[in-house]
Amino acid sequence: MMASTQNLKDVTRRVADRLLDHDWKMWFWGDSTGVEGLLDASEILGDPKYRHFVYGLLKGWIGRDIENRAWEYTAPGIALLRVYEALGDPALLRKALSHANYLAGFRQTTEGAYVRYHNAHFDRPPKIPSEKAEPDNDSENLRGLVDGGPCIFVDNMHFDGPFYVRLYRNTNESHHRDLALKNILSSIGVLFDEKADLFYHFWIEAEKRPNGIFWGRGQIWAILGIVQTLSGLPEDDTNRSKLLGVLQRLAKRLIETQDPSGHWHTVIDNPSTYLETSIAAGVTAAFYTALQHGFLDEQVIPTADKALEAALSKVLPDGLVDGVSYETYPSLRTEHYARMPRGARVPWGQGPLLTAIAAYLDFKRII
């Protein structure tokens, strides 16, 4: 049975407060989901403190005034615009426009995909506090760096398309909508497997091929990116049908690959790999948001309900969402993903659960 609204609010506060302690890098892969989750926490609780925290991060980013910093393309563009819409600070919109120009300046592959990560090293171990490393999953098992060169990552589907389409909604400038579609459609073109109906973690430009592994959390970056991009497109946009088609095919595969526990395996189609918590949180967030917009039908509700219950069961008393893997750098080996340590307190674990709770409560209010 699903927790009561009050219990969900209690969980929200614990999870959000735990996320406030994170050592934010401004910015890094997955930060976007964390700050979006904090904004969702303020809306769930009617407490502005989480929004104010995000506003402070964003103002600090603007004040830093350093262009082209490493990982700058992972910055939380959606959150930037959400805070602008809530508070009306024109500095946030100016930064959004500047960030949009920065992202548009990246080189494109012959397939049209924007190359954000130019020197991807495979099999890089995550940074793990020594007391957190699992005895059979420590970073010693993840050694052997390989320079993979420029790669296209599924994570960018969450960074780029949703940001550009929301900027289009704020400015009504059609070239922002065009950039949203260029980014997300080109990523789909190189990362979506037409037979498996799943997304690869990344695509290697030098070899013109994907890495061959359907990373579980990668499905979340893809589905959240598609849902958020679709939600900002005009009803008459001719690209909606393609995005809807991919969304519905991916949703069907996620339903088929869900474990009886409600979780998913960290390599989505490999039951020998462990069950990882952030996937359940992200699927819940994506499915309930898609339901609100009519992108998916009620057949996904049992999967979403089970996923949310599974994710909630992993919340510890101190608010940590347990069972979340550390930063997962690229690899060509299933073993790399299967041995990635868990137990991280990270934005991509805490944030998606907050967004999942918000999406669930919003959906329940309209049915």
PABA-858367 format. One record per residue (C-alpha): x, y, z; residue number from 1. Coordinates in Angstrom, 3 decimals, padded with zeros to 6 digits. Layout:
% residues N
<rec <X Y Z> NUM> ...
This chain:
% residues 367
<rec <000.000 000.000 000.000> 1> <rec <001.274 003.465 -000.923> 2> <rec <002.253 005.802 001.901> 3> <rec <-000.149 008.564 002.918> 4> <rec <000.335 012.123 001.677> 5> <rec <001.619 013.134 005.100> 6> <rec <004.117 010.267 005.143> 7> <rec <005.290 011.235 001.672> 8> <rec <005.813 014.785 002.878> 9> <rec <007.819 013.513 005.840> 10> <rec <010.005 011.466 003.495> 11> <rec <010.359 014.475 001.208> 12> <rec <011.742 016.618 003.991> 13> <rec <014.215 013.980 005.156> 14> <rec <015.470 013.256 001.641> 15> <rec <015.716 016.942 000.715> 16> <rec <017.500 017.887 003.939> 17> <rec <020.023 015.085 003.342> 18> <rec <020.659 016.417 -000.155> 19> <rec <021.448 019.888 001.191> 20> <rec <024.612 018.355 002.696> 21> <rec <025.937 017.308 -000.704> 22> <rec <029.281 018.767 -001.794> 23> <rec <028.032 020.498 -004.939> 24> <rec <030.665 020.832 -007.655> 25> <rec <028.798 023.373 -009.805> 26> <rec <028.501 021.425 -011.993> 27> <rec <028.729 017.666 -012.478> 28> <rec <026.803 014.839 -014.079> 29> <rec <023.497 014.365 -012.277> 30> <rec <023.455 017.700 -010.440> 31> <rec <020.502 018.723 -012.597> 32> <rec <018.268 016.014 -011.150> 33> <rec <019.285 017.007 -007.632> 34> <rec <018.415 020.689 -007.889> 35> <rec <015.189 019.903 -009.743> 36> <rec <014.327 017.582 -006.871> 37> <rec <014.972 020.332 -004.328> 38> <rec <012.625 022.643 -006.250> 39> <rec <010.033 019.880 -006.205> 40> <rec <010.516 019.543 -002.437> 41> <rec <009.653 023.221 -001.956> 42> <rec <006.471 022.724 -003.966> 43> <rec <005.479 019.541 -002.133> 44> <rec <006.043 021.073 001.311> 45> <rec <005.168 024.695 000.633> 46> <rec <008.553 025.514 002.150> 47> <rec <010.693 027.972 000.152> 48> <rec <013.968 027.040 001.839> 49> <rec <014.907 024.450 -000.792> 50> <rec <014.186 026.856 -003.629> 51> <rec <016.227 029.507 -001.839> 52> <rec <019.101 027.049 -001.539> 53> <rec <018.974 026.379 -005.292> 54> <rec <018.710 030.111 -005.972> 55> <rec <021.885 030.618 -003.954> 56> <rec <023.705 027.945 -005.951> 57> <rec <022.600 029.530 -009.201> 58> <rec <023.583 033.040 -008.146> 59> <rec <026.963 031.719 -007.084> 60> <rec <027.367 030.107 -010.487> 61> <rec <026.486 033.356 -012.230> 62> <rec <028.827 035.343 -010.018> 63> <rec <031.708 032.998 -010.720> 64> <rec <031.765 034.208 -014.335> 65> <rec <034.054 031.460 -015.626> 66> <rec <033.352 030.331 -019.170> 67> <rec <033.881 026.817 -020.454> 68> <rec <034.672 025.275 -017.080> 69> <rec <034.912 021.477 -017.106> 70> <rec <031.460 019.863 -016.986> 71> <rec <029.748 023.238 -017.521> 72> <rec <027.446 021.542 -020.042> 73> <rec <025.964 019.504 -017.190> 74> <rec <024.589 022.666 -015.525> 75> <rec <020.928 022.518 -014.422> 76> <rec <019.261 024.582 -017.139> 77> <rec <015.715 023.509 -016.283> 78> <rec <016.200 024.520 -012.646> 79> <rec <017.672 027.848 -013.741> 80> <rec <014.501 028.623 -015.668> 81> <rec <012.171 027.273 -012.980> 82> <rec <013.700 029.615 -010.400> 83> <rec <013.526 032.485 -012.896> 84> <rec <009.821 031.773 -013.442> 85> <rec <009.219 031.674 -009.672> 86> <rec <011.281 034.703 -008.625> 87> <rec <011.601 036.823 -011.766> 88> <rec <015.288 037.615 -011.315> 89> <rec <016.400 038.825 -014.789> 90> <rec <019.987 037.713 -014.079> 91> <rec <018.754 034.117 -014.271> 92> <rec <017.252 034.596 -017.709> 93> <rec <020.415 036.320 -018.928> 94> <rec <022.434 033.347 -017.700> 95> <rec <020.018 030.959 -019.400> 96> <rec <020.485 032.756 -022.711> 97> <rec <024.263 032.764 -022.270> 98> <rec <024.253 029.065 -021.388> 99> <rec <022.106 028.322 -024.434> 100> <rec <024.641 030.013 -026.687> 101> <rec <027.472 028.123 -025.005> 102> <rec <025.778 024.757 -025.590> 103> <rec <024.997 025.621 -029.206> 104> <rec <028.683 026.285 -029.865> 105> <rec <029.793 022.679 -029.439> 106> <rec <030.945 020.694 -032.448> 107> <rec <028.490 018.246 -034.014> 108> <rec <029.207 014.785 -035.377> 109> <rec <028.315 013.901 -038.960> 110> <rec <025.174 012.363 -037.421> 111> <rec <024.266 015.759 -035.979> 112> <rec <024.879 014.931 -032.307> 113> <rec <026.540 017.589 -030.153> 114> <rec <029.891 016.441 -028.764> 115> <rec <030.070 017.542 -025.122> 116> <rec <032.622 015.041 -023.787> 117> <rec <035.748 015.162 -025.970> 118> <rec <038.113 012.926 -023.995> 119> <rec <036.054 010.174 -022.414> 120> <rec <038.153 007.664 -020.467> 121> <rec <036.655 004.214 -020.079> 122> <rec <036.624 002.244 -016.829> 123> <rec <037.485 005.190 -014.594> 124> <rec <036.667 004.349 -010.946> 125> <rec <034.342 006.598 -008.940> 126> <rec <035.490 008.681 -005.993> 127> <rec <034.356 006.796 -002.918> 128> <rec <034.909 007.573 000.762> 129> <rec <036.952 004.653 002.121> 130> <rec <034.327 003.799 004.713> 131> <rec <031.681 003.526 001.977> 132> <rec <033.377 001.114 -000.410> 133> <rec <031.753 -002.313 -000.430> 134> <rec <034.318 -005.064 000.246> 135> <rec <033.562 -007.003 -002.949> 136> <rec <032.985 -003.933 -005.087> 137> <rec <035.923 -001.647 -004.378> 138> <rec <037.541 000.525 -007.013> 139> <rec <040.473 -001.889 -007.397> 140> <rec <038.150 -003.980 -009.517> 141> <rec <037.509 -001.072 -011.875> 142> <rec <041.080 -000.300 -012.973> 143> <rec <042.303 -000.055 -016.555> 144> <rec <041.655 003.322 -018.143> 145> <rec <041.199 003.494 -021.902> 146> <rec <040.989 006.775 -023.815> 147> <rec <037.784 006.566 -025.812> 148> <rec <038.003 010.024 -027.351> 149> <rec <034.849 012.025 -028.146> 150> <rec <031.612 010.317 -027.121> 151> <rec <027.890 011.112 -027.042> 152> <rec <026.283 010.325 -023.679> 153> <rec <022.665 009.538 -022.900> 154> <rec <022.842 011.890 -019.897> 155> <rec <022.814 014.848 -022.294> 156> <rec <019.225 014.009 -023.213> 157> <rec <018.263 015.323 -019.802> 158> <rec <020.516 018.390 -019.938> 159> <rec <019.831 019.790 -023.405> 160> <rec <016.413 019.229 -024.970> 161> <rec <014.356 020.024 -021.861> 162> <rec <016.369 023.187 -021.197> 163> <rec <016.072 024.517 -024.728> 164> <rec <012.363 023.835 -024.994> 165> <rec <011.678 025.552 -021.657> 166> <rec <013.774 028.499 -022.807> 167> <rec <011.605 028.579 -025.936> 168> <rec <008.533 028.765 -023.696> 169> <rec <010.068 031.729 -021.862> 170> <rec <011.312 033.639 -024.910> 171> <rec <009.068 032.430 -027.763> 172> <rec <012.200 032.343 -029.922> 173> <rec <011.809 029.454 -032.342> 174> <rec <015.528 028.760 -032.674> 175> <rec <015.516 027.527 -029.074> 176> <rec <012.812 025.010 -029.960> 177> <rec <014.878 023.995 -032.993> 178> <rec <017.928 023.444 -030.785> 179> <rec <015.866 021.323 -028.379> 180> <rec <014.850 019.060 -031.222> 181> <rec <018.301 018.950 -032.818> 182> <rec <019.823 017.863 -029.531> 183> <rec <017.346 015.209 -028.502> 184> <rec <016.629 013.733 -031.937> 185> <rec <020.318 013.401 -032.775> 186> <rec <020.928 011.661 -029.438> 187> <rec <018.079 009.264 -030.123> 188> <rec <019.578 008.588 -033.542> 189> <rec <022.891 007.333 -032.185> 190> <rec <021.829 005.880 -028.814> 191> <rec <018.401 004.235 -029.238> 192> <rec <018.464 000.580 -030.233> 193> <rec <015.558 -000.054 -032.604> 194> <rec <015.449 -003.770 -031.776> 195> <rec <015.849 -003.663 -028.017> 196> <rec <013.849 -000.407 -027.545> 197> <rec <016.433 000.695 -024.982> 198> <rec <019.163 003.321 -024.867> 199> <rec <022.891 002.669 -024.817> 200> <rec <025.005 004.544 -022.282> 201> <rec <027.135 006.244 -024.932> 202> <rec <028.211 006.321 -028.588> 203> <rec <031.864 006.368 -029.653> 204> <rec <032.533 008.815 -032.471> 205> <rec <035.827 007.292 -033.631> 206> <rec <034.216 003.883 -034.070> 207> <rec <030.733 005.070 -035.095> 208> <rec <029.078 002.694 -032.661> 209> <rec <027.483 002.565 -029.208> 210> <rec <029.137 000.874 -026.251> 211> <rec <026.704 -002.051 -026.393> 212> <rec <025.423 -001.799 -022.803> 213> <rec <021.949 -000.699 -021.714> 214> <rec <022.874 001.034 -018.469> 215> <rec <019.881 001.267 -016.151> 216> <rec <020.236 004.880 -015.048> 217> <rec <020.815 005.801 -018.679> 218> <rec <017.216 004.851 -019.405> 219> <rec <016.186 007.468 -016.833> 220> <rec <018.179 010.272 -018.445> 221> <rec <016.586 009.324 -021.745> 222> <rec <012.984 009.021 -020.611> 223> <rec <013.061 012.141 -018.422> 224> <rec <014.634 014.066 -021.286> 225> <rec <011.982 012.948 -023.745> 226> <rec <009.074 013.619 -021.381> 227> <rec <010.352 017.075 -020.414> 228> <rec <011.046 018.007 -024.026> 229> <rec <007.639 016.799 -025.181> 230> <rec <005.903 018.776 -022.438> 231> <rec <007.314 022.025 -023.843> 232> <rec <006.611 021.453 -027.528> 233> <rec <003.582 023.035 -029.214> 234> <rec <000.720 020.640 -029.938> 235> <rec <001.189 021.059 -033.677> 236> <rec <004.924 020.343 -033.734> 237> <rec <005.532 017.640 -036.348> 238> <rec <008.287 016.033 -034.245> 239> <rec <005.966 015.129 -031.384> 240> <rec <004.928 011.833 -032.967> 241> <rec <008.508 010.556 -033.225> 242> <rec <009.301 011.465 -029.631> 243> <rec <006.034 009.913 -028.453> 244> <rec <006.799 006.743 -030.359> 245> <rec <010.227 006.345 -028.760> 246> <rec <008.805 007.184 -025.320> 247> <rec <006.083 004.566 -025.601> 248> <rec <008.464 001.879 -026.846> 249> <rec <010.914 002.589 -024.027> 250> <rec <008.099 002.592 -021.461> 251> <rec <006.949 -000.826 -022.682> 252> <rec <010.444 -002.259 -022.262> 253> <rec <010.747 -000.776 -018.789> 254> <rec <007.493 -002.460 -017.816> 255> <rec <008.805 -005.759 -019.191> 256> <rec <012.173 -005.545 -017.426> 257> <rec <010.950 -004.485 -013.970> 258> <rec <011.985 -006.897 -011.226> 259> <rec <009.202 -008.274 -008.965> 260> <rec <010.677 -006.108 -006.192> 261> <rec <009.780 -002.974 -008.173> 262> <rec <013.411 -002.162 -008.972> 263> <rec <015.489 -002.597 -012.127> 264> <rec <018.914 -004.095 -012.705> 265> <rec <021.819 -001.715 -013.147> 266> <rec <022.287 -003.219 -016.624> 267> <rec <018.652 -003.154 -017.525> 268> <rec <018.494 -006.389 -019.536> 269> <rec <020.976 -008.386 -017.448> 270> <rec <019.343 -010.018 -014.394> 271> <rec <022.739 -011.070 -013.052> 272> <rec <023.554 -007.431 -012.230> 273> <rec <022.342 -005.866 -008.992> 274> <rec <019.141 -003.890 -008.440> 275> <rec <019.815 -000.134 -008.299> 276> <rec <017.523 002.377 -006.571> 277> <rec <017.774 005.512 -008.707> 278> <rec <016.196 003.722 -011.665> 279> <rec <012.954 003.068 -009.788> 280> <rec <012.795 006.683 -008.642> 281> <rec <013.422 007.995 -012.150> 282> <rec <010.889 005.694 -013.791> 283> <rec <008.257 006.813 -011.294> 284> <rec <008.987 010.472 -012.011> 285> <rec <008.877 009.968 -015.780> 286> <rec <005.791 007.751 -015.862> 287> <rec <003.631 009.970 -013.647> 288> <rec <004.691 013.123 -015.472> 289> <rec <003.934 011.453 -018.801> 290> <rec <000.533 010.361 -017.492> 291> <rec <-000.334 013.942 -016.540> 292> <rec <000.385 015.088 -020.095> 293> <rec <-001.342 012.152 -021.779> 294> <rec <001.912 010.823 -023.288> 295> <rec <001.376 007.387 -021.694> 296> <rec <-001.836 005.602 -020.744> 297> <rec <-002.971 004.018 -017.495> 298> <rec <-001.279 000.708 -018.289> 299> <rec <001.909 002.118 -016.767> 300> <rec <000.335 002.900 -013.383> 301> <rec <000.992 -000.515 -011.749> 302> <rec <004.652 -000.300 -012.779> 303> <rec <004.953 003.269 -011.500> 304> <rec <003.241 002.437 -008.196> 305> <rec <005.479 -000.566 -007.603> 306> <rec <008.568 001.451 -008.507> 307> <rec <007.696 004.245 -006.091> 308> <rec <007.066 001.782 -003.279> 309> <rec <010.414 000.132 -004.014> 310> <rec <012.284 003.439 -003.981> 311> <rec <010.567 004.579 -000.778> 312> <rec <011.558 001.318 000.918> 313> <rec <015.225 002.284 000.410> 314> <rec <015.009 005.592 002.307> 315> <rec <016.975 005.333 005.543> 316> <rec <015.967 007.190 008.734> 317> <rec <018.560 009.912 008.057> 318> <rec <017.053 010.574 004.607> 319> <rec <019.659 008.762 002.516> 320> <rec <018.211 007.027 -000.534> 321> <rec <020.177 003.813 -000.232> 322> <rec <021.269 001.469 -003.011> 323> <rec <022.303 004.204 -005.449> 324> <rec <025.477 003.625 -007.454> 325> <rec <028.333 006.115 -007.450> 326> <rec <029.257 008.151 -010.528> 327> <rec <029.391 005.622 -013.329> 328> <rec <032.005 006.478 -015.900> 329> <rec <031.820 004.894 -019.360> 330> <rec <032.868 001.360 -020.122> 331> <rec <032.580 -001.323 -022.764> 332> <rec <032.348 -004.022 -020.084> 333> <rec <029.247 -005.190 -018.254> 334> <rec <031.506 -006.007 -015.295> 335> <rec <032.313 -002.324 -014.834> 336> <rec <028.630 -001.544 -014.262> 337> <rec <027.942 -004.712 -012.288> 338> <rec <030.741 -003.977 -009.799> 339> <rec <030.049 -000.274 -009.330> 340> <rec <029.771 000.425 -005.575> 341> <rec <026.498 001.602 -004.065> 342> <rec <025.496 003.594 -001.005> 343> <rec <026.163 007.040 -002.419> 344> <rec <024.508 010.218 -001.166> 345> <rec <024.276 011.913 -004.535> 346> <rec <021.931 014.226 -006.459> 347> <rec <021.011 011.486 -008.943> 348> <rec <019.668 009.366 -006.101> 349> <rec <018.050 011.915 -003.785> 350> <rec <016.703 014.212 -006.522> 351> <rec <014.759 011.721 -008.666> 352> <rec <012.911 010.413 -005.609> 353> <rec <011.793 013.953 -004.738> 354> <rec <010.615 014.461 -008.313> 355> <rec <008.897 011.067 -008.237> 356> <rec <006.934 012.003 -005.105> 357> <rec <005.952 015.346 -006.652> 358> <rec <004.825 013.705 -009.883> 359> <rec <002.841 011.064 -007.982> 360> <rec <001.059 013.641 -005.813> 361> <rec <000.334 015.852 -008.824> 362> <rec <-001.114 012.923 -010.735> 363> <rec <-003.283 011.828 -007.814> 364> <rec <-004.721 015.355 -007.597> 365> <rec <-005.997 015.279 -011.175> 366> <rec <-007.582 011.826 -011.323> 367> 
